[in-house]
Amino acid sequence: MTEHRISCHRKYRFVTCHSASNSVNMHRRVFISNSAICFLGFNFFPSEVRTFIRDNSTNTSALDEVTISQLQDYMEARRYTSEQITRLYLSRIAQLDRKGAALHAVMEINPDAIQLARNRDEERKKGQVKSLLHGVPVLLKDNIDTADKMMTTAGSLALLNNKAQNDAFIAKKLREAGAVILGKTNLSEWANFRSTRSVSGWSSRGGQTKNPYVLDRTPCGSSSGSAVAVAANLCAVAVGTETNGSISCPAAMNSVVGIKPTIGLVSRSGIIPIAKTQDTAGPLARTVKDAAILLGILAGKDPNDDIAVVKGIEESIDYTRFLNADGLNGKIVGVEKTFLNGHEAITALLKKALEQMRSKGATVVEVEFIEKYRQIGVEQRKVLQYEFKDGLNRYLASANASVKSLADVIQYNKEHEATVMPYFKQETLEAAQSKGSLDEKDYLQAVGKYEEARKYYNKFFEENKLDVLCGPANGFPGCIDLLNGDTFTGYGMYGPAAVCGYPSLTIPLGNVSDLPVGLSFLGKAFSEPELISIGYAYEQVSKNRIQPKFRTTFA
C-alpha cells in the first residue's frame, strides 16, 4: 500500500535500462499476436479456460479501452454476455500477461469466474441487474480477502495457501453489485513495506510486474498489478490500496485514473494492513467516470472498521452524478510553485494542463505548500512501523496462514531466503517488529504530528480559497533494478493527502516518448464529489490517455 520513500527534486536523464530484470527479451521488440497462447505457466488458468484458449484464436481487441457503460450496452444489446466478456479478458491475460509482454500483473485467476459470469447473465435475463458493475469483470489486489478458492498473500510466499473464510467488506460489496471477481493482481510484496531497497511491482509469489508502456521501466507500487492490468486492458477496472502513493503513483506511471479516498470512506476490514491511520482501498480505471462508478460501489459504512462509520458517510452514493464537463468553471486551482521548475518536458506538460484548466473557466494560482508542510516533521515511517506490527498481528491471528504473527513472517523469510529474499531483505519488517504497543509514548507523540499536518493543510486551503491543489504525481518511470531497488526522482504531489487522510485523484498528464506522467488533484476531507467534477472536466479537455505500445526499452 505504501510508497514510503521520500521524493527528491533532481534533473531527469533518459537512460536505457540494463538491470538484472531485463536480461530476457530486452534486446528485441516484443510482438504480440491475437492468437498467442500461454503455454508457459498454462496451468495458471482453470481447465475450462485452458480448453477455450486452445480451441479459439481469440481477437480480444474488442475490449480495447472499453468502458463500463459500453460493456453494459453490449450486454443489454446481447452483443456480448458477461460470460463472453469474462472469457475475452481471460484470453487477453493469457496473451499479454502470461506470454507476449509477460506483464505479470495478474497473480491468480478466480477458477469460478466463468460460472459467476453465467450467474450474472441469468440474473440479467430475469431483469435483476444490480448496478452498473453487473456482469463486469473486476480484478482485486492480492491483499484483499475473498471467500472463495483464491488466496490472499500480499505477494508473500509466507502467506501461501491463506484462503479467507470471509470476504473483505469491499469484496462483499462488489458481489452484491453483481461484479465478476476475475482474479487477484500482483503487487509490491507486503505492499512495499518489507525493505528500504524494495522493488515496485516485485513479489516473491508473483515475480516482477512490468510497465506496459516500456517494459523495463517501473510500474510503481504497490498497486502495480491493478494499475498495469487496467492500462493493458486486462480488465475494465481494478481495486488497489494505498497508504502513501500506492494508488496514485501506479496510476500516474501507467496512464490510468486512480482515486485515493478520504480515510473512512472505504472500509479496510479484510485487507492485509499497513497502517490504520493512512490505509484505504480505491479504484483504478481508464476514465474518471469508471473510477467514479467503482468508488460508489466500494464506499460505505462498515461496523467492523471503526473509522469507516464516520458520521456523514452515505450508505450508498452515485458519484457519477458529479461528472460535469464544466466542473472547472469558477474553481480556484492551486499549483505547487516548485513543480513549475522541474524537468523541462514535465513542466511543459504541466503548463499545458494549467492553460487547459483556465480555458474551462478555472482560476489557477501558484502557491508554496510543500516546503512548509515538510517542516512539520511528520514521522510517517515510525507511525507506519508501529501500526503495521499491531495490524498485521491482528490480521494473522485469525487468518488461515501458517504464520500467525509478524515474528513468524520474519522467521519464515529467513528460512526461505533464497526464494523470498533473492534481491532485497526485510529490514522494514524487522524495524516494525522492534516496536512496542500503540500505548507507547513514542508512538503517541509521532501520531500526534498528523493532526498538526491536517490543521496546516486545512488552513492552507482556507487562506488561499482553494478548491483543489495540484501538481505532477511523479516523474518519469525509472528503470527496474532488482539489485539496487527503486529510484524515484519525482514530484510526489499526492503525499500530503495520503498522510492527512484526505482524498486525491490522479489522472494522465501526458506522455514523453511513451513514458507516462500523471497529475494529482488534492482535496479536503470527503471532497470526492468536487475532485471527480474537476478531474472529469480536465479529462474531457485534455484527453491525455493513450494505449501502451509494450516497448521493450527506452533508448
C-alpha positions as a Python dict, from the first residue, in 0.01 Angstrom:
ca = {
    (1, 'M'): (0, 0, 0),
    (2, 'T'): (282, 236, 54),
    (3, 'E'): (550, 403, -145),
    (4, 'H'): (713, 548, 162),
    (5, 'R'): (1043, 670, 25),
    (6, 'I'): (1071, 1048, 0),
    (7, 'S'): (1081, 1204, -344),
    (8, 'C'): (1365, 1442, -424),
    (9, 'H'): (1395, 1716, -685),
    (10, 'R'): (1666, 1620, -929),
    (11, 'K'): (1709, 1663, -1300),
    (12, 'Y'): (1600, 1365, -1503),
    (13, 'R'): (1805, 1172, -1754),
    (14, 'F'): (1673, 949, -2025),
    (15, 'V'): (1862, 623, -1985),
    (16, 'T'): (1848, 278, -2130),
    (17, 'C'): (1796, 19, -1856),
    (18, 'H'): (2050, -259, -1817),
    (19, 'S'): (1946, -418, -1490),
    (20, 'A'): (1907, -779, -1381),
    (21, 'S'): (1536, -757, -1450),
    (22, 'N'): (1563, -711, -1825),
    (23, 'S'): (1808, -983, -1915),
    (24, 'V'): (1540, -1179, -2102),
    (25, 'N'): (1395, -1048, -2430),
    (26, 'M'): (1509, -691, -2364),
    (27, 'H'): (1726, -690, -2678),
    (28, 'R'): (1437, -719, -2918),
    (29, 'R'): (1088, -587, -2969),
    (30, 'V'): (803, -798, -2838),
    (31, 'F'): (541, -885, -3099),
    (32, 'I'): (200, -979, -2964),
    (33, 'S'): (-35, -1194, -3169),
    (34, 'N'): (-407, -1202, -3110),
    (35, 'S'): (-384, -1582, -3119),
    (36, 'A'): (-88, -1608, -2880),
    (37, 'I'): (-133, -1886, -2627),
    (38, 'C'): (36, -1903, -2290),
    (39, 'F'): (197, -2242, -2254),
    (40, 'L'): (449, -2112, -2002),
    (41, 'G'): (259, -2140, -1675),
    (42, 'F'): (-53, -2252, -1863),
    (43, 'N'): (-190, -2427, -1553),
    (44, 'F'): (-233, -2076, -1416),
    (45, 'F'): (-576, -2090, -1584),
    (46, 'P'): (-871, -2308, -1482),
    (47, 'S'): (-916, -2616, -1706),
    (48, 'E'): (-1228, -2479, -1878),
    (49, 'V'): (-1041, -2160, -1968),
    (50, 'R'): (-738, -2356, -2096),
    (51, 'T'): (-965, -2551, -2331),
    (52, 'F'): (-1131, -2231, -2452),
    (53, 'I'): (-796, -2061, -2521),
    (54, 'R'): (-660, -2367, -2704),
    (55, 'D'): (-970, -2401, -2920),
    (56, 'N'): (-1017, -2036, -3008),
    (57, 'S'): (-799, -1791, -3194),
    (58, 'T'): (-943, -1508, -2993),
    (59, 'N'): (-935, -1146, -3106),
    (60, 'T'): (-961, -952, -2782),
    (61, 'S'): (-924, -609, -2941),
    (62, 'A'): (-1299, -555, -2895),
    (63, 'L'): (-1218, -485, -2531),
    (64, 'D'): (-954, -221, -2601),
    (65, 'E'): (-1029, 89, -2392),
    (66, 'V'): (-1387, -30, -2338),
    (67, 'T'): (-1575, 149, -2061),
    (68, 'I'): (-1819, 14, -1804),
    (69, 'S'): (-2106, 188, -1982),
    (70, 'Q'): (-2007, 31, -2313),
    (71, 'L'): (-1992, -313, -2152),
    (72, 'Q'): (-2341, -260, -2013),
    (73, 'D'): (-2462, -155, -2358),
    (74, 'Y'): (-2304, -468, -2509),
    (75, 'M'): (-2477, -692, -2255),
    (76, 'E'): (-2813, -517, -2287),
    (77, 'A'): (-2798, -543, -2667),
    (78, 'R'): (-2686, -907, -2636),
    (79, 'R'): (-2378, -832, -2841),
    (80, 'Y'): (-2176, -994, -2563),
    (81, 'T'): (-2277, -1178, -2248),
    (82, 'S'): (-2091, -1141, -1921),
    (83, 'E'): (-1956, -1492, -1981),
    (84, 'Q'): (-1818, -1393, -2321),
    (85, 'I'): (-1663, -1074, -2181),
    (86, 'T'): (-1505, -1273, -1899),
    (87, 'R'): (-1362, -1527, -2145),
    (88, 'L'): (-1222, -1247, -2361),
    (89, 'Y'): (-1044, -1090, -2065),
    (90, 'L'): (-905, -1430, -1963),
    (91, 'S'): (-775, -1477, -2317),
    (92, 'R'): (-616, -1135, -2310),
    (93, 'I'): (-447, -1218, -1981),
    (94, 'A'): (-311, -1534, -2145),
    (95, 'Q'): (-186, -1336, -2444),
    (96, 'L'): (-32, -1037, -2270),
    (97, 'D'): (21, -1115, -1906),
    (98, 'R'): (145, -1474, -1912),
    (99, 'K'): (322, -1464, -2251),
    (100, 'G'): (360, -1179, -2503),
    (101, 'A'): (477, -883, -2298),
    (102, 'A'): (486, -1104, -1984),
    (103, 'L'): (346, -825, -1769),
    (104, 'H'): (293, -1040, -1459),
    (105, 'A'): (14, -811, -1345),
    (106, 'V'): (-228, -1089, -1253),
    (107, 'M'): (-136, -1306, -956),
    (108, 'E'): (-419, -1557, -969),
    (109, 'I'): (-732, -1628, -1174),
    (110, 'N'): (-1058, -1696, -996),
    (111, 'P'): (-1146, -2054, -1101),
    (112, 'D'): (-1513, -1968, -1052),
    (113, 'A'): (-1504, -1656, -1273),
    (114, 'I'): (-1686, -1810, -1570),
    (115, 'Q'): (-1958, -1959, -1351),
    (116, 'L'): (-2000, -1624, -1174),
    (117, 'A'): (-2042, -1458, -1515),
    (118, 'R'): (-2303, -1716, -1615),
    (119, 'N'): (-2491, -1640, -1294),
    (120, 'R'): (-2484, -1268, -1375),
    (121, 'D'): (-2622, -1345, -1723),
    (122, 'E'): (-2908, -1545, -1575),
    (123, 'E'): (-2990, -1260, -1339),
    (124, 'R'): (-2991, -1017, -1630),
    (125, 'K'): (-3237, -1236, -1821),
    (126, 'K'): (-3468, -1211, -1519),
    (127, 'G'): (-3434, -832, -1508),
    (128, 'Q'): (-3219, -845, -1194),
    (129, 'V'): (-2944, -603, -1295),
    (130, 'K'): (-2795, -491, -965),
    (131, 'S'): (-2571, -198, -1064),
    (132, 'L'): (-2357, -56, -1343),
    (133, 'L'): (-2097, -318, -1248),
    (134, 'H'): (-2336, -608, -1303),
    (135, 'G'): (-2157, -871, -1508),
    (136, 'V'): (-1838, -663, -1532),
    (137, 'P'): (-1510, -845, -1453),
    (138, 'V'): (-1304, -674, -1180),
    (139, 'L'): (-955, -754, -1053),
    (140, 'L'): (-859, -711, -687),
    (141, 'K'): (-517, -651, -537),
    (142, 'D'): (-375, -958, -364),
    (143, 'N'): (-405, -812, -16),
    (144, 'I'): (-787, -813, -24),
    (145, 'D'): (-966, -1115, 123),
    (146, 'T'): (-1211, -1309, -95),
    (147, 'A'): (-1405, -1602, 50),
    (148, 'D'): (-1352, -1828, -250),
    (149, 'K'): (-1084, -2058, -392),
    (150, 'M'): (-826, -1780, -427),
    (151, 'M'): (-550, -1696, -182),
    (152, 'T'): (-473, -1364, -17),
    (153, 'T'): (-96, -1333, 28),
    (154, 'A'): (22, -972, -15),
    (155, 'G'): (259, -1130, -267),
    (156, 'S'): (446, -1317, 7),
    (157, 'L'): (527, -1687, -7),
    (158, 'A'): (493, -1681, 372),
    (159, 'L'): (115, -1647, 326),
    (160, 'L'): (80, -1913, 57),
    (161, 'N'): (-249, -2102, 88),
    (162, 'N'): (-407, -1828, 302),
    (163, 'K'): (-768, -1864, 189),
    (164, 'A'): (-1004, -1629, 367),
    (165, 'Q'): (-1319, -1753, 539),
    (166, 'N'): (-1494, -1422, 477),
    (167, 'D'): (-1496, -1160, 205),
    (168, 'A'): (-1339, -825, 278),
    (169, 'F'): (-1616, -568, 316),
    (170, 'I'): (-1540, -425, -28),
    (171, 'A'): (-1531, -771, -191),
    (172, 'K'): (-1875, -835, -43),
    (173, 'K'): (-1999, -504, -185),
    (174, 'L'): (-1866, -596, -529),
    (175, 'R'): (-2051, -927, -521),
    (176, 'E'): (-2370, -754, -409),
    (177, 'A'): (-2331, -516, -703),
    (178, 'G'): (-2314, -810, -944),
    (179, 'A'): (-1949, -769, -1039),
    (180, 'V'): (-1748, -1072, -1151),
    (181, 'I'): (-1436, -1106, -937),
    (182, 'L'): (-1194, -1216, -1208),
    (183, 'G'): (-878, -1264, -1003),
    (184, 'K'): (-608, -1111, -787),
    (185, 'T'): (-332, -876, -901),
    (186, 'N'): (38, -874, -826),
    (187, 'L'): (182, -605, -600),
    (188, 'S'): (500, -488, -436),
    (189, 'E'): (542, -755, -169),
    (190, 'W'): (385, -660, 166),
    (191, 'A'): (260, -350, -16),
    (192, 'N'): (617, -216, -39),
    (193, 'F'): (669, -245, 334),
    (194, 'R'): (941, -508, 351),
    (195, 'S'): (1266, -330, 270),
    (196, 'T'): (1409, 17, 212),
    (197, 'R'): (1560, -129, -106),
    (198, 'S'): (1243, -292, -233),
    (199, 'V'): (1142, -303, -599),
    (200, 'S'): (800, -177, -701),
    (201, 'G'): (586, -449, -854),
    (202, 'W'): (807, -738, -737),
    (203, 'S'): (682, -1008, -507),
    (204, 'S'): (823, -1348, -417),
    (205, 'R'): (495, -1506, -522),
    (206, 'G'): (421, -1311, -839),
    (207, 'G'): (758, -1203, -976),
    (208, 'Q'): (814, -864, -1143),
    (209, 'T'): (523, -664, -1281),
    (210, 'K'): (626, -460, -1585),
    (211, 'N'): (517, -123, -1712),
    (212, 'P'): (319, -185, -2034),
    (213, 'Y'): (445, 137, -2192),
    (214, 'V'): (815, 50, -2166),
    (215, 'L'): (866, -297, -2024),
    (216, 'D'): (1195, -239, -1844),
    (217, 'R'): (1054, 62, -1657),
    (218, 'T'): (891, 52, -1316),
    (219, 'P'): (513, 25, -1290),
    (220, 'C'): (546, 192, -947),
    (221, 'G'): (374, 37, -648),
    (222, 'S'): (242, -103, -451),
    (223, 'S'): (-82, -147, -652),
    (224, 'S'): (133, -231, -952),
    (225, 'G'): (-68, -519, -1095),
    (226, 'S'): (-401, -341, -1058),
    (227, 'A'): (-280, -35, -1250),
    (228, 'V'): (-97, -235, -1517),
    (229, 'A'): (-397, -463, -1571),
    (230, 'V'): (-621, -163, -1631),
    (231, 'A'): (-366, 9, -1855),
    (232, 'A'): (-315, -305, -2066),
    (233, 'N'): (-690, -372, -2093),
    (234, 'L'): (-676, -696, -1893),
    (235, 'C'): (-989, -580, -1712),
    (236, 'A'): (-1229, -287, -1716),
    (237, 'V'): (-1147, -165, -1365),
    (238, 'A'): (-943, -286, -1068),
    (239, 'V'): (-917, -224, -697),
    (240, 'G'): (-593, -106, -541),
    (241, 'T'): (-493, 3, -193),
    (242, 'E'): (-287, 296, -72),
    (243, 'T'): (-105, 404, 240),
    (244, 'N'): (106, 667, 66),
    (245, 'G'): (111, 675, -312),
    (246, 'S'): (23, 314, -385),
    (247, 'I'): (-278, 406, -597),
    (248, 'S'): (-161, 748, -711),
    (249, 'C'): (188, 656, -831),
    (250, 'P'): (93, 340, -1028),
    (251, 'A'): (-199, 530, -1181),
    (252, 'A'): (37, 803, -1297),
    (253, 'M'): (311, 575, -1428),
    (254, 'N'): (65, 358, -1620),
    (255, 'S'): (-151, 640, -1761),
    (256, 'V'): (-472, 548, -1579),
    (257, 'V'): (-704, 718, -1331),
    (258, 'G'): (-674, 646, -960),
    (259, 'I'): (-879, 771, -666),
    (260, 'K'): (-731, 759, -318),
    (261, 'P'): (-1040, 819, -99),
    (262, 'T'): (-1069, 1000, 231),
    (263, 'I'): (-978, 765, 515),
    (264, 'G'): (-1305, 617, 637),
    (265, 'L'): (-1499, 639, 312),
    (266, 'V'): (-1399, 284, 212),
    (267, 'S'): (-1372, 3, 465),
    (268, 'R'): (-1038, -164, 536),
    (269, 'S'): (-1175, -477, 708),
    (270, 'G'): (-1049, -792, 541),
    (271, 'I'): (-749, -616, 387),
    (272, 'I'): (-396, -703, 496),
    (273, 'P'): (-297, -380, 673),
    (274, 'I'): (-4, -147, 697),
    (275, 'A'): (-134, 149, 898),
    (276, 'K'): (-483, 225, 1020),
    (277, 'T'): (-400, 597, 1013),
    (278, 'Q'): (-344, 600, 636),
    (279, 'D'): (-472, 277, 476),
    (280, 'T'): (-754, 277, 223),
    (281, 'A'): (-868, 90, -85),
    (282, 'G'): (-967, 271, -402),
    (283, 'P'): (-1044, 239, -773),
    (284, 'L'): (-815, 225, -1075),
    (285, 'A'): (-976, 280, -1416),
    (286, 'R'): (-909, 422, -1761),
    (287, 'T'): (-1160, 704, -1721),
    (288, 'V'): (-1279, 928, -1440),
    (289, 'K'): (-1634, 805, -1497),
    (290, 'D'): (-1538, 441, -1447),
    (291, 'A'): (-1338, 529, -1137),
    (292, 'A'): (-1642, 715, -1002),
    (293, 'I'): (-1868, 416, -1071),
    (294, 'L'): (-1634, 180, -883),
    (295, 'L'): (-1588, 423, -593),
    (296, 'G'): (-1965, 437, -546),
    (297, 'I'): (-1974, 60, -509),
    (298, 'L'): (-1677, 43, -269),
    (299, 'A'): (-1780, 325, -34),
    (300, 'G'): (-1997, 261, 268),
    (301, 'K'): (-2021, 220, 643),
    (302, 'D'): (-1874, -92, 798),
    (303, 'P'): (-1928, -175, 1166),
    (304, 'N'): (-1608, -382, 1159),
    (305, 'D'): (-1397, -77, 1073),
    (306, 'D'): (-1432, 189, 1340),
    (307, 'I'): (-1307, 459, 1102),
    (308, 'A'): (-1549, 360, 825),
    (309, 'V'): (-1851, 453, 1037),
    (310, 'V'): (-1773, 823, 1030),
    (311, 'K'): (-2078, 1047, 1058),
    (312, 'G'): (-2165, 1196, 722),
    (313, 'I'): (-2071, 899, 503),
    (314, 'E'): (-2372, 798, 298),
    (315, 'E'): (-2456, 428, 285),
    (316, 'S'): (-2466, 442, -93),
    (317, 'I'): (-2366, 724, -324),
    (318, 'D'): (-2366, 758, -702),
    (319, 'Y'): (-2053, 956, -778),
    (320, 'T'): (-2137, 968, -1149),
    (321, 'R'): (-2383, 1247, -1075),
    (322, 'F'): (-2083, 1473, -1013),
    (323, 'L'): (-1940, 1421, -1363),
    (324, 'N'): (-1954, 1767, -1514),
    (325, 'A'): (-1769, 1880, -1826),
    (326, 'D'): (-1792, 2235, -1685),
    (327, 'G'): (-1662, 2127, -1345),
    (328, 'L'): (-1361, 2361, -1366),
    (329, 'N'): (-1568, 2671, -1427),
    (330, 'G'): (-1531, 2914, -1137),
    (331, 'K'): (-1293, 2687, -944),
    (332, 'I'): (-970, 2802, -786),
    (333, 'V'): (-689, 2558, -857),
    (334, 'G'): (-364, 2587, -666),
    (335, 'V'): (-47, 2458, -830),
    (336, 'E'): (266, 2391, -629),
    (337, 'K'): (509, 2660, -747),
    (338, 'T'): (825, 2449, -710),
    (339, 'F'): (687, 2200, -959),
    (340, 'L'): (694, 2463, -1233),
    (341, 'N'): (1074, 2445, -1232),
    (342, 'G'): (1139, 2073, -1273),
    (343, 'H'): (1225, 1870, -1579),
    (344, 'E'): (1150, 2080, -1885),
    (345, 'A'): (932, 1814, -2051),
    (346, 'I'): (718, 1768, -1740),
    (347, 'T'): (700, 2143, -1686),
    (348, 'A'): (571, 2179, -2043),
    (349, 'L'): (301, 1919, -1977),
    (350, 'L'): (203, 2091, -1653),
    (351, 'K'): (184, 2437, -1811),
    (352, 'K'): (-31, 2299, -2091),
    (353, 'A'): (-263, 2143, -1834),
    (354, 'L'): (-296, 2472, -1645),
    (355, 'E'): (-383, 2655, -1966),
    (356, 'Q'): (-648, 2394, -2043),
    (357, 'M'): (-794, 2447, -1697),
    (358, 'R'): (-802, 2822, -1749),
    (359, 'S'): (-975, 2768, -2083),
    (360, 'K'): (-1254, 2590, -1894),
    (361, 'G'): (-1304, 2879, -1653),
    (362, 'A'): (-1069, 2792, -1367),
    (363, 'T'): (-852, 3041, -1185),
    (364, 'V'): (-502, 2899, -1140),
    (365, 'V'): (-286, 3034, -859),
    (366, 'E'): (75, 2947, -786),
    (367, 'V'): (126, 2850, -422),
    (368, 'E'): (407, 2731, -198),
    (369, 'F'): (278, 2443, 12),
    (370, 'I'): (525, 2156, 15),
    (371, 'E'): (819, 2311, 198),
    (372, 'K'): (621, 2432, 499),
    (373, 'Y'): (432, 2105, 508),
    (374, 'R'): (761, 1917, 531),
    (375, 'Q'): (877, 2138, 815),
    (376, 'I'): (601, 1995, 1035),
    (377, 'G'): (816, 1684, 1054),
    (378, 'V'): (556, 1409, 1042),
    (379, 'E'): (732, 1089, 1150),
    (380, 'Q'): (543, 877, 900),
    (381, 'R'): (785, 585, 895),
    (382, 'K'): (767, 544, 1272),
    (383, 'V'): (386, 552, 1279),
    (384, 'L'): (366, 300, 997),
    (385, 'Q'): (605, 63, 1172),
    (386, 'Y'): (408, 67, 1497),
    (387, 'E'): (73, 29, 1322),
    (388, 'F'): (196, -238, 1081),
    (389, 'K'): (307, -465, 1366),
    (390, 'D'): (-17, -415, 1554),
    (391, 'G'): (-243, -452, 1249),
    (392, 'L'): (-65, -747, 1090),
    (393, 'N'): (-58, -942, 1415),
    (394, 'R'): (-433, -890, 1447),
    (395, 'Y'): (-494, -998, 1086),
    (396, 'L'): (-274, -1309, 1104),
    (397, 'A'): (-415, -1423, 1438),
    (398, 'S'): (-742, -1519, 1266),
    (399, 'A'): (-613, -1589, 915),
    (400, 'N'): (-570, -1933, 757),
    (401, 'A'): (-199, -1874, 703),
    (402, 'S'): (67, -2094, 861),
    (403, 'V'): (233, -1781, 1003),
    (404, 'K'): (45, -1621, 1291),
    (405, 'S'): (247, -1309, 1363),
    (406, 'L'): (496, -1065, 1216),
    (407, 'A'): (768, -1251, 1404),
    (408, 'D'): (663, -1571, 1225),
    (409, 'V'): (681, -1395, 887),
    (410, 'I'): (1033, -1272, 958),
    (411, 'Q'): (1144, -1620, 1061),
    (412, 'Y'): (982, -1778, 754),
    (413, 'N'): (1165, -1534, 529),
    (414, 'K'): (1498, -1619, 694),
    (415, 'E'): (1437, -1990, 648),
    (416, 'H'): (1343, -1943, 281),
    (417, 'E'): (1584, -1663, 197),
    (418, 'A'): (1681, -1793, -146),
    (419, 'T'): (1326, -1776, -280),
    (420, 'V'): (1176, -1499, -68),
    (421, 'M'): (1467, -1257, -45),
    (422, 'P'): (1690, -1306, -353),
    (423, 'Y'): (1730, -933, -424),
    (424, 'F'): (1647, -736, -109),
    (425, 'K'): (1593, -826, 253),
    (426, 'Q'): (1339, -739, 524),
    (427, 'E'): (1483, -459, 735),
    (428, 'T'): (1149, -273, 731),
    (429, 'L'): (970, -577, 873),
    (430, 'E'): (1240, -613, 1137),
    (431, 'A'): (1217, -245, 1231),
    (432, 'A'): (841, -283, 1276),
    (433, 'Q'): (890, -595, 1490),
    (434, 'S'): (1118, -397, 1723),
    (435, 'K'): (835, -155, 1806),
    (436, 'G'): (614, -190, 2110),
    (437, 'S'): (243, -135, 2157),
    (438, 'L'): (30, 157, 2041),
    (439, 'D'): (20, 278, 2401),
    (440, 'E'): (386, 377, 2394),
    (441, 'K'): (471, 745, 2429),
    (442, 'D'): (699, 729, 2126),
    (443, 'Y'): (407, 623, 1906),
    (444, 'L'): (156, 865, 2057),
    (445, 'Q'): (391, 1159, 2005),
    (446, 'A'): (458, 1057, 1645),
    (447, 'V'): (91, 1008, 1555),
    (448, 'G'): (11, 1343, 1720),
    (449, 'K'): (203, 1517, 1441),
    (450, 'Y'): (-64, 1402, 1197),
    (451, 'E'): (-320, 1636, 1350),
    (452, 'E'): (-75, 1924, 1315),
    (453, 'A'): (-33, 1837, 946),
    (454, 'R'): (-410, 1825, 895),
    (455, 'K'): (-454, 2164, 1058),
    (456, 'Y'): (-190, 2317, 832),
    (457, 'Y'): (-345, 2151, 526),
    (458, 'N'): (-696, 2280, 607),
    (459, 'K'): (-571, 2628, 694),
    (460, 'F'): (-373, 2647, 370),
    (461, 'F'): (-681, 2564, 164),
    (462, 'E'): (-890, 2821, 353),
    (463, 'E'): (-638, 3104, 337),
    (464, 'N'): (-582, 3056, -36),
    (465, 'K'): (-953, 2989, -104),
    (466, 'L'): (-857, 2675, -294),
    (467, 'D'): (-1097, 2420, -432),
    (468, 'V'): (-811, 2183, -517),
    (469, 'L'): (-433, 2172, -507),
    (470, 'C'): (-247, 2007, -792),
    (471, 'G'): (93, 1910, -923),
    (472, 'P'): (269, 1628, -1108),
    (473, 'A'): (214, 1297, -933),
    (474, 'N'): (550, 1164, -1040),
    (475, 'G'): (848, 1195, -1264),
    (476, 'F'): (918, 953, -1545),
    (477, 'P'): (912, 581, -1461),
    (478, 'G'): (1264, 475, -1368),
    (479, 'C'): (1441, 154, -1465),
    (480, 'I'): (1352, -169, -1291),
    (481, 'D'): (1661, -252, -1087),
    (482, 'L'): (1629, -566, -876),
    (483, 'L'): (1971, -523, -715),
    (484, 'N'): (1963, -157, -614),
    (485, 'G'): (1590, -112, -570),
    (486, 'D'): (1366, 174, -676),
    (487, 'T'): (1495, 516, -769),
    (488, 'F'): (1233, 789, -763),
    (489, 'T'): (1347, 1127, -892),
    (490, 'G'): (999, 1266, -894),
    (491, 'Y'): (744, 1502, -753),
    (492, 'G'): (508, 1301, -534),
    (493, 'M'): (232, 1560, -509),
    (494, 'Y'): (-6, 1302, -364),
    (495, 'G'): (190, 1259, -39),
    (496, 'P'): (29, 1524, 183),
    (497, 'A'): (-323, 1399, 111),
    (498, 'A'): (-216, 1046, 196),
    (499, 'V'): (-63, 1147, 529),
    (500, 'C'): (-355, 1370, 626),
    (501, 'G'): (-609, 1106, 528),
    (502, 'Y'): (-762, 1326, 260),
    (503, 'P'): (-860, 1236, -98),
    (504, 'S'): (-657, 1265, -414),
    (505, 'L'): (-739, 1195, -776),
    (506, 'T'): (-461, 1112, -1020),
    (507, 'I'): (-516, 1140, -1392),
    (508, 'P'): (-291, 1118, -1702),
    (509, 'L'): (-94, 1439, -1760),
    (510, 'G'): (65, 1314, -2082),
    (511, 'N'): (348, 1102, -2220),
    (512, 'V'): (701, 1191, -2320),
    (513, 'S'): (844, 937, -2564),
    (514, 'D'): (595, 677, -2439),
    (515, 'L'): (679, 739, -2070),
    (516, 'P'): (362, 840, -1880),
    (517, 'V'): (335, 1124, -1630),
    (518, 'G'): (37, 1183, -1403),
    (519, 'L'): (-130, 1484, -1245),
    (520, 'S'): (-266, 1465, -889),
    (521, 'F'): (-553, 1678, -759),
    (522, 'L'): (-575, 1702, -380),
    (523, 'G'): (-886, 1798, -183),
    (524, 'K'): (-1012, 1832, 172),
    (525, 'A'): (-1184, 1558, 372),
    (526, 'F'): (-1475, 1392, 186),
    (527, 'S'): (-1441, 1625, -113),
    (528, 'E'): (-1453, 1334, -359),
    (529, 'P'): (-1753, 1485, -542),
    (530, 'E'): (-1560, 1804, -616),
    (531, 'L'): (-1243, 1617, -714),
    (532, 'I'): (-1442, 1398, -953),
    (533, 'S'): (-1614, 1700, -1107),
    (534, 'I'): (-1286, 1887, -1157),
    (535, 'G'): (-1095, 1578, -1271),
    (536, 'Y'): (-1364, 1487, -1521),
    (537, 'A'): (-1367, 1838, -1667),
    (538, 'Y'): (-988, 1828, -1704),
    (539, 'E'): (-1001, 1481, -1858),
    (540, 'Q'): (-1255, 1594, -2119),
    (541, 'V'): (-1048, 1891, -2228),
    (542, 'S'): (-709, 1714, -2217),
    (543, 'K'): (-775, 1355, -2330),
    (544, 'N'): (-419, 1252, -2245),
    (545, 'R'): (-458, 876, -2212),
    (546, 'I'): (-307, 665, -2489),
    (547, 'Q'): (-283, 288, -2510),
    (548, 'P'): (50, 126, -2426),
    (549, 'K'): (274, 2, -2707),
    (550, 'F'): (468, -254, -2498),
    (551, 'R'): (810, -120, -2600),
    (552, 'T'): (1088, -337, -2463),
    (553, 'T'): (1312, -49, -2362),
    (554, 'F'): (1354, 326, -2390),
    (555, 'A'): (1650, 439, -2597),
}
